[in-house]
Amino acid sequence: MSRIGNNPVAIPEGVTVEVNDNIVTVKGKLGELNQEFSNVSIKVEEGNVLVERSSDKKEDRAKHGLYRALLANMIEGVSKGWTKQLELVGVGYRATNQGQKLDLALGFSHNIVLDLAPEVKVETITEKGKNPIVKLTSHDKQLVGQVAAKIRAFRKPEPYKGKGVKFVGEQIRRKAGKSA
């Protein structure tokens, strides 16, 4: 029994949920998201969204909780939005942005220029004496996570000095250097 799948998802004010065939559409003040679904039925009643599965097959039970979680993320995204913050740890590591272009200096011979999707808003924060921070905001949780993972993959944090691109609040497992 899926405990997550059985929980109803509350619809906040200003958000509409429509179900047509096998596509659910969520509209809010920050944008609109679509999700295709199968093996479950989605009902909108009295300010809540209910996800019910058609049978007790293993695949149906798995999708029951999955689609409920995706629906909850979509509803929160169009009402509040999602934010990821990346911290650049290292001497000479810098980040600047002009509109949707993110320019990263990560210790390579050239800067990395990344064109971001129009749904993702980017902001760079640089304060003297602190590491630069790249702040990504969007109504789509999957998209903002994918962009953040792509930026982190350019220079992952290494375990000896902790240099690299890491999420704000992420703990890096440190190793001792070679012993003399």
C-alpha positions in Angstrom: 0.0 0.0 0.0 1.4 3.4 -1.0 1.2 5.7 1.9 2.4 8.7 -0.2 0.0 7.9 -3.1 -3.1 7.8 -0.8 -2.5 11.3 0.6 -4.5 14.0 -1.2 -2.7 17.0 -2.6 -4.2 20.4 -1.5 -4.7 22.9 -4.3 -3.7 26.4 -3.1 -5.6 29.6 -4.2 -4.8 30.7 -7.7 -3.8 27.3 -9.0 -6.0 25.2 -11.4 -5.6 21.5 -12.1 -7.2 20.0 -15.3 -7.2 16.4 -16.3 -7.7 15.5 -20.0 -7.3 11.9 -21.2 -3.8 10.9 -19.9 -2.4 14.4 -19.4 -2.7 16.6 -16.2 -2.2 20.4 -16.6 -1.4 22.6 -13.6 -1.6 26.4 -14.1 -0.6 29.0 -11.5 0.8 32.5 -11.2 4.4 31.4 -12.0 3.6 29.3 -15.1 2.0 26.1 -16.5 3.2 22.5 -16.3 2.0 19.3 -18.1 2.5 15.7 -17.1 1.5 12.5 -18.9 0.3 9.6 -16.7 -0.7 6.0 -17.0 -2.0 3.1 -14.8 -3.6 5.6 -12.3 -6.7 7.9 -12.3 -6.5 11.5 -11.1 -9.5 13.2 -9.7 -10.0 16.8 -8.7 -12.5 17.3 -5.8 -13.2 20.0 -3.2 -9.8 21.7 -3.5 -7.8 18.5 -3.4 -6.3 16.2 -6.0 -6.6 12.4 -5.5 -4.5 9.8 -7.2 -6.0 6.3 -7.4 -4.5 3.2 -8.9 -6.4 0.7 -11.1 -4.9 -2.5 -9.7 -2.5 -3.9 -7.1 0.2 -4.9 -9.7 3.8 -4.0 -8.7 4.1 -1.4 -11.6 0.7 0.2 -10.6 1.7 0.5 -7.0 5.0 2.1 -7.9 3.4 4.6 -10.3 0.7 5.5 -7.6 3.2 7.2 -5.3 5.3 8.6 -8.2 2.5 10.5 -9.9 1.2 11.8 -6.6 4.7 13.2 -5.8 5.1 14.7 -9.3 1.7 16.3 -9.0 2.6 17.8 -5.6 5.9 19.2 -7.0 4.0 20.7 -9.9 1.4 22.4 -7.7 4.1 23.8 -5.4 6.2 24.9 -8.3 3.5 27.0 -10.0 2.4 28.6 -6.7 5.8 29.1 -4.9 8.6 28.1 -7.3 11.8 26.1 -6.7 15.2 27.4 -6.0 18.7 25.8 -6.1 21.8 27.5 -4.9 25.3 26.5 -6.0 28.5 27.7 -4.3 31.8 28.0 -6.2 34.7 27.0 -3.8 38.2 27.7 -5.1 40.7 30.5 -5.7 39.7 32.5 -8.8 36.4 30.7 -9.3 33.9 33.3 -10.5 30.4 33.5 -11.9 28.6 36.3 -13.8 25.4 36.4 -15.8 24.0 38.6 -18.6 20.3 37.7 -18.9 20.1 33.9 -19.6 23.9 33.5 -20.2 25.9 32.2 -17.3 29.7 32.7 -17.5 31.7 30.5 -15.2 35.5 30.7 -14.5 36.4 27.4 -12.9 40.1 27.1 -13.3 40.1 25.9 -16.9 42.0 27.6 -19.7 38.7 29.2 -20.9 35.5 30.4 -19.3 32.4 28.2 -19.6 29.4 30.0 -21.1 26.1 28.3 -20.6 22.8 29.3 -22.2 20.0 28.5 -19.8 16.4 27.7 -20.7 14.0 30.7 -20.5 12.0 29.0 -17.7 15.1 29.2 -15.4 15.9 32.5 -13.9 19.6 32.9 -12.9 21.2 35.2 -10.4 24.8 35.4 -9.4 25.8 36.7 -5.9 29.4 37.9 -5.3 30.4 39.3 -2.0 33.9 40.2 -0.9 35.5 37.5 1.3 32.8 35.0 0.4 32.5 32.3 -2.3 30.4 33.2 -5.4 26.9 31.8 -5.4 24.7 31.0 -8.4 21.0 31.0 -7.6 18.6 29.2 -10.0 14.8 29.7 -9.8 12.0 28.1 -11.8 8.5 26.7 -11.5 9.7 23.3 -12.9 11.5 21.3 -10.2 12.9 18.7 -12.7 14.4 21.4 -14.9 16.0 23.5 -12.2 17.6 20.3 -10.7 18.9 19.2 -14.1 20.5 22.6 -14.8 22.0 22.7 -11.3 23.4 19.2 -11.8 24.9 20.2 -15.2 26.6 23.2 -13.6 27.9 21.1 -10.8 29.3 18.5 -13.2 31.7 21.0 -14.7 33.9 20.9 -11.6 32.7 18.5 -8.9 34.0 19.1 -5.4 37.1 17.1 -4.7 37.7 15.4 -1.3 41.1 16.8 -0.4 40.7 20.6 -0.5 37.0 20.8 -1.1 37.4 22.9 -4.3 34.7 22.8 -6.9 31.0 23.6 -7.5 28.8 22.4 -4.6 25.2 22.9 -3.5 24.8 25.4 -0.6 24.6 23.4 2.6 26.1 20.2 1.0 28.6 18.4 3.2 31.8 17.3 1.3 33.4 14.2 2.7 37.0 15.2 3.3 40.0 12.9 3.2 43.4 13.3 4.9 46.3 14.0 2.5 49.3 11.6 2.2 51.1 11.2 5.5 54.8 12.0 5.6 
